Amino acid sequence: MLLHRFLDESAGRHPEKVALVTGERRWTYGELVSMADSLARALREAGVGKGDRVVVHLGNSVEAVVSIYGILKTGGAFVMLHPTTKEDKLIHIVRDCGASGLISKGCQCLLNRVQQASGSLTSVVTVNGKKCGCSTESGGYKQQLWRDLVKDGKDGTGIRSIDVDLASLIYTSGSTGTPKGVMMTHRNMVAAVRSITEYVGNVPDDIIINVLPLSFDYGLYQVLMSVAVGTTLVLEKGFTYPYALVQRVVEEKVTGLPGIPTIFAILLKMEGLNPEVFDGVRYVTNTAAALPTNHIEGLVRLFRRARIFSMYGLTECKRVAYLPPDQLLRKPKSVGRAMPNLEAFIVDEAGQELGPYEVGELVVRGATVMLGYWGMPRETAEILREGRYPGERVLYTGDLFYTDEDGYLYFVGRKDDIIKSRGEKVSPREVEDVLCQHDGVAEAGVVGVPDPVLGQAIKAVVVSRPGRSLTAKELKLWCARHLEDYMVPQIVEFRQEMPKSANGKIRRKALCGADDARPSRE
């Protein structure tokens, strides 16, 4: 099965069904497949061929969705970038992957600078390009306007792909600060789509709302899964106005709500929010970071008729585990067990599998494991290693876990996140959970900072709830009541907001005053 065939099949079954809602505009499956075919034809005529990479530098929009499938129909691979990606990073990624095409809202001068710096672009599609008052001449590439090329109804078929062909490069931060391109094949992505929609229980009648950026694979997969099942996706530009989201959920009769802890924390803080508004929501999913236990209890009350899925994954294999909703209150700190068609186990430093309650590195095997990092064989070899069975490679996640006696997985921390203070190992997650249980704390992030005596001192960065005045002494006493003495933060810093990536993840190294350079994790 190829990723773009899902769109063809859904359009074949019900061409007049609404596939996508953007603002006030509704797009049918028939319209999406027609636009994707036209885009594919235009890209091929501009020189984009099988195996080529095309960068999509757009926000959440119909153009971004159509671009995914149009690029796949050329036999190429799409590279989704956040619309706020700065010029230097855009140039680096276009150059790094040798992109043949770029679809962007950028102004002409920006597009020319990208081409001059990369030298690889043969095709640029401009989506309502910005007027900059500078050059209007393209710089050595074929330039087309989106509005012209997606309305001609040209056929986009004819390129033969197979499931081991590259479908996407998903760029994530690396340990050196250089973005790494995670290579995902059709097989990888189709396997993930099928597994996740199976355990979530998606059906064609679902209406899913997505406020997460498509450059974040959690947001991207909402499109891929919705199209595969034949549901309706309500695609929002972001989560700037919480009350607008609630209104949208009601108006569109949303049944599926994917979110991250930041979104749920805001919803739980909204005054006067009646749980009745979410009674139509059938399921809720969470990833990017674990839910604090007190948030779980609040979500159960807020989404009183929904099944709530706590999940864990990482870009290099999309998703690893999910906690069945009936275990959410019983095992609130667990991320569950391996999802369908995937195996996860924990090993020590010698690669030997560990038993219950022994902390080690999580290893994943299955069809969703990436092909590797683009152009980085050494980094690929560090994370993809020989498995149990001849010829296979398994993913060493770099995340520390343990299992309970029932085989449920518990996240301890990143290998490079673990704080060593006074000779003891401290999990930032454990301290953060305790801080978030304080009724005056909205968000908390914990890191280790160099200390000449302790090795590392534990630093907590806290965002207070509106109207609450907290002191460092108060929170240290709170932690002392709930944690071992060596886990109590020596430093407590208050901030107005938590430093976060575009995907809503806390940038831990920014808590220390440095840029976050670790690989992004779901």
N, C-alpha and C positions, 0 to 999 in steps of 0.2 A: 504494500500500500504506500502511495506517495502522499505527502502532506496536502498538496493542492487538489488531489482528487476528491478530498472531502467537500470542497466547495462545489466541484462539478456535480457530485452525487446529491448534495443537498439542494442545489438549484434544479437538478433533474426531477427530484421528488416533489418539490413545492416552489416553483419559480416565483410565485406571487406572494409568498410568505415574507413578512418583515424579518430581515436578518440583522439589521443594524439601525440603531437610533442615535443620531448625533444632533443635539440641540432640538430644534423643531422638525428636523428632516428625518424621514424614514426611508430606508433603502431595502429593496427586496433582494432575495437571493439571485433572481434573474438579472437585476441591475448590477450586482457585485460581480457576477461571473462575466457579464458582458464587458464591464470596465477592465477587469483583470485581463481578459483576452486581448482587448485593444492595447493595453499597456505592454503586454508581452510582445505583441507584434511590433510596436514602435521601438521598444528596446532592442529587439533583434535587428531591426533595420538600421539602428544606430551602432551596431557592432557588438552588442552584449550577447555572449554565447554561453554554451554549456560550461559549467564550472566557474563562470565569472562571478565576482562579488559586486553587489550593488548596495551602496549605503543609503539608508532612509533616514534623513535628518528632519523629522517631522514630529509634531505632537499627536495626541490622541485625536484622530480624525478619520473620515472615510478614505481620504487619500492614503493614509498610512496603512489601513487595512487592505485596500486594493493593491497597494505596492507589494505587500507580502506575497500575495498570490500571483500577481503579474510577474514578479521576478522569478518565482518558482517555475512558472510556466515557460520561461526561457531556458530552463535547465540550470539556472544560476542559483546563487545563495544570497539571502538578504542579511543586512547588517543594520539593526535598529539602533539609532542614537537618540538621546534625549534632545529636544529642540533647543535647550539652553546650552548644549555642548559648545564650548568656546573654540575659537578658530584654531588655536595651536593643537588642541586635542583632536579636532575634526581632521586637520591635515595629517596628524600622526596616524590616525586610524585608516584614513584613505590610503596613505602611503604604505602602511604596514600590511594591509590585506591586498594591496594592488588592485583596488576597486576599479572596475571598468565603467560603472555608472554611479550617479548621485542624484537622489530625489530630495529637493530641499526648498524651503521658503527663503533661503538666503538671497541677499542682493547680488547683483552682477559682479561687483568687485570682489566680494567674498568668494564666489564661485571661481572666478579667474585666479585668485591667489591659491585656492585649493588645487586647481589644475596645475599651475606653475610649480607648486611645491611637490606635487605627487608625480605628475607626468604620465599617469596611467588612465585618466578619464577619457572615454570616447563618447559618453552620452551624459547629458545633464537634463533633468526634467525639473522645470521651475513651477512651483505651486504658488500662485499669487505672490510672486517675488517682490521683495521690498524695493522701493525706489530709493536710490542713494545719491542721485545727482552726479554720479561719476560715470565710468565707462559703461556703455551699452553694448559693446562688442564682446562676443564670447571668445574665450581664449584657447582655440584649437580643439574644440570638441563640438559635437552636434548638440544643439540646444533645442528643446521642445517645450511648449507650454502645456501644462496638464490639461487645461480646458479644451485644447485642440485634439489631443491624442486619445482621450478616453471616450469620445463620443462618436467615433466612426464605425463601431461595431465590428472591427476586423477580427478575424479568427486568430486565436492565440495558441492553437494546438500545433502539434507536429514535432516537438522536441521530446525525445525518448530519454527518460531518466529511470534509474533503478534505486532501490531503497538504501543502498550504501553511499549514494551520492551526497555531497554536502548540501544541506538545506539552509543553514544559518551559521553565522559567527556571532556569538554573544560576548561582547567585551566586558571584562570585569577587572577591577583593580588588582595589581600584583604586589608582591612583597617589596619590590623595588620602586613602586609607584608607577611603573609602566603598565598600561592596560594590556591584558592578555586576551586573545581571541579564542573563546571556547568553541571548538568545532563540533557542530551537531548535525548528524545525517538525518535523512528522512526517517530511517529506521528508528533512530534515537527518539525523535520527536513524536512520531506516530505511536511508539510504545508508551511514551509518557502520557499522551492524550488518552489513549485507550485505558490505561491503568487508573488514571485520576478520575475520569468520567465514570468508570465502573464503581469505584468505592464511594464517590460522592452520590452516585445514582442519578446522573443527569438524564433528562428526558426531553423530547422535542418541545413540550409545552413550557419548559423553563424560560424565564425572563431574567437574565443576569445583568447586574449593573457593575461596571468597572470604572473606578476612579484612579487606578494605578497606571503609571506610564507604560507604554508598550515597549520602551527600552529596558524595562525591568521584566525579567522572564515570567514572573508571577502575573503581571499585567498582560504580557504577550500571550500567554497560554489561555487567558480568558477568551481571546479571539479564536485561537486554534481549536479549543474544546467546544466553544459555542457553534462554530461552523461544522465541526465533525458530527455533532449530535443533531444539528438543525434547529437550534434554539434561537431566541432573539437576544441580542446584546445591546444594552444601553451603555454607550461609551461616553463618559464624561471627561472633560479636560483635566480635572484634578479634584482635590478635596479642600478647596479654599473656603467654602461656605457650608458648614455642617447642616444648617437648617434647609438649605437648598437640596442637599442630598436626601434628607428625610422626605422632603416634598416629592422629589423625583421617584423615590421608592414607592410612595403611595400612588402617584399618578400613573406610573408605568406597570403597577401591579407586580413588582419585582419578587421573584421567588428565590434567587441566589445572590448572596452578598459576600464577595471575597474582600478581605481587609487585612490590615496589619495592626499591631498593638497601638500605634499612635492614633489611628482612626478610631479604634474602639475606646481608647481612653477619652477621646474628645466626646464621643457619643455618650459615654457614661457620665460625663461632667455636665451635660446639657440639662438645664433646669426645666422642669415641667414637661419633659418628654414622656408621653404616654406610650406604654408598651403596645397598645392596640395598633399603632401605626405600622408595626412590624409583623402583625399577625399573618400577613400573606407570605412572609419570607419562610421558605421551606428549609434552606440550609445556609449556614455561615461558615466560611473557612478563614483560618488565620495562619500566616507564616511570616517570614522575615525575622521574627524574634518570638520567644516564648511569651505567653500570656501570664502575667502575675496572677497568683491564685485568687486574690480578691477581685480582679477583673473578670475572671471566669464566672464567679458567683453572680456578678453584676450582669454579665452577658446572658446567663441562663434566665435571669429575671426579665431582661429587656427583650430578648428574642425567645419568648416563652413557648412558641410553637415550632421553633426551628431546631434542626440538628446542627450542632456546633462541632466543627472539625478543627482540632489543633494539629498542625503539621510541621514537618521539618524537611528541608531540602537544601541543595546547593546548586549553583549554576552548572557545575561539571556533570551533573546527572539529573538535573531538574528537581525531582522529588525523591525522597527516601522513605519517609514513614508518615503515618497518620494515626491519630488516636480515635478509635471508634467513639461516637458521641455518647454511647451508654457507659463509657469508662471515664468521661470527662471529670465528673465530680469524685469518682473513686480513685483516679490516678491523675490529679490535676497537674502534676509536675512532669508527667511523661509526655513524650511526643509520639508514643504509640509503638506500632510494629511495622515491619516492612510492608510497603504497598504491594498489590498484585504484580506478579511477574518480576519480582526483585528480591534479592537476598542481602541482608545486612548482618554483620557480625563484628565482634570487638576483639582486637588482638593486642598483645604486649609488644614491646620494642623488638622482640625477636621474631614477631610474626605468629606467635602461638595464640590460638583462640582462648579467650578468658571465660570464666564462669560468672554466675550472678554476683552483682555488687563489686566486681573487680573493674577498676577504671582502666581503660585503654583506648586505642584509636579505632574509630569506626571505619569499617571497610565495606564497600558496596560492590556487588556484582549484578549485572543484568543488562538488558537491551538498551536502557536509557543512558548508560555510561558514555561520556563523550568520546569522540575520536582522538582528541588531544588538543593541545594548545597550538594555534596557528604559528608556524615558523619558530617554534620553541621546543626542539627535541629534548634538551636537557631538562627543562621544567616539566615536560610531559613525562619523562622517564621517572621523575621524582614522585609523581602522584599516581601514575598508571604503572602497576607492577605485576609481575607474574602471579597468577592465581593458583588455586588448588589443582586445577585440571589442565592438562596439556594444551598449550596454545592460547589460553585465555589471559586477559589482563583485567585486573580489578582496580577499583578506585580507592586509594588511601585518602580519606577526607581531610585529615589534619584536625578533626574534631574529637574531643575526648568524651566518651560515653561510658555508662554502665547499664546493665540490665537488671531487672528484678527477677524474682523466682518464676514469674509468669512469662518472662521473655520480653517485657516491655522496655523500651529504650528511654534513657534519661540523659539529657545533655548536661555535661559538666562545664565545658568551655573549649575555646580554641587552644591548641597546644601552645600557641604563642600569646594567648590571653591570660593563661594561668599566672597568678601573682604568687611569688615566693617571698614571704615575709617572716622574718625570725626563723627561717628554716622550714616553715610550714607552707604547704600549697593551699592557696585560697582561690575558690571559684568566684569570679566577678558576678556571675548569674545568681549565686546563692545570696550574696550580700544585697544585690539589687532587689531580689524578691522580698527580702525583709524590709528594706527601705520603702518599697512600694506598698507594703501593708500598712504603713503609717497613714492615717487619714488626712494628713496635711501635705502628702507628697503626691505630685502629679506624675513625675517621671524621675528616674534615677539612672545614672551610669557610673560604673566603678572601674577603675584602672589602677595599675601599680606604677608608682613613680620612684626614681632612684633615691635611696636613702643610705648615708654612710654607715649607719648603725644596723638598720633593719634589713638591708639589702634592697628591699622595695617597701615603701610605705603604701598603705591602702588609701586611695583618694576617691571620695564620693562626690559626684557633681549632681546637684538636685534642683529640680524645678518645682516650686511650691504651688499648691492649688490656689486659685484666686481668692483673695481675702484672708489667706492664712499667713501668719508671721512665724517662721520657724527659726530656731537657732541651731548652731552646730552642736552645742552641748546637749540639746534635747534629742537630736537624732543619734548622737553617740550613745546616750543612755538607752534609747530605744533598741539600738543594735546590740548593746551589751546584754539586754534582757532576752534576746532571741538568738544570739550567735556565740560561738566560742570566743574567748577574749582575743585570740590572735586574728580574728576575722573582723573586728570592729575597726572602722575607718579611723585613721589618724588625722586625715584632712577631710573637711567637708566644705565644699564650695557651692554657693547658690548662684544660679543663672536664670535669666528671663526665659530662655529657651535652650533646648538641647541641640548641639550641632549634629546635623543629619545629612545623609546623602540624598540624592534626588529620589531614591527608592524608599526614603523614610527610615533608613537604618541609622542608628547612632554611630557617629564616627569616633570610635574610642580614642584613637590617637589624638584627635582634636581636643579631647578632654585633658590631655597632657600639654596641649599647646602645639601639637604637631599634626600634620595632615595625615588622614587615614590612608594607609597604603596597603592594607590587607585585602585579600580576595573577598568580594562581596558574597555573603551567605544569605540564603533564605532562612 
